[in-house]
Amino acid sequence: MENAHLQGYFAAHGGAEQWGKYGTPRLNIPGGMGTFDIHFYRNEVSGEIYYYDQRSKLGGSERG
């Protein structure tokens, strides 16, 4: 991980080894505009969710 902010945050909240990157299931955007999902970090020990580096991804084909 090259992000200094995330390194510091994770170190202060249980250590980087407790954190994982996750994503929501990919959902269809109404009107056939593609798909959408969100990525975020979660502490696997405490359950804390950290949205600092949250990403929303648009694109891809519609799921059936």
N, C-alpha and C positions, 0 to 999 in steps of 0.2 A: 504494500500500500504506500503510495507516494504522497498522499494528502496529509500534510503536517497537522492540520486542524483535527482530522479524524484520528490520527495517531495519538495526539494529546488527549482527546476526549475519551477514547477507548482505554487509554492507560489509566485515566482517572476514574473510570467506571468498570473496573473488574479486569482490565487487560484485553488486548486485541484478540487473544485466543477465545474469549467468550462471545465475540461478535461474529455475526454472519450476515451476508447480503441476501435479501429475499425479494420476491416479486409476487404481485397479485396474479391471479389467473387472467389471461388475455380475454378481453370482452369486446364484443362488436360495438362500433359506434353507430347510432341510429342513422338511417338513410344511406347505408352502404358506403360510408366514408372510410372504412378500414377497421382497425382494431386499436385497443388501448390497454396498457398495463402500467403499473407503478412499481418502482424498485425502491427499497429502503433498507436500513440496518436494524437488526434485532439482537439484543443480548440474550443468549440462549440459557443463561442461568437466572437472571432477574426477570426476563420477559420485556424489558424496556425496549421501546421502539424509538429510533432516532431518525428524524426526517431531515437533518442538515443536508445530506447529499441525495435527497429524494429525486428520483427521475421519473418523468412521465414519458412514455414512448407511444407515438402515434404511427400507424402505418400497417402494412401487411394486408393480406386479403381477408375478407370477412369469413368468419368461422361458421360452419353449419351446425 
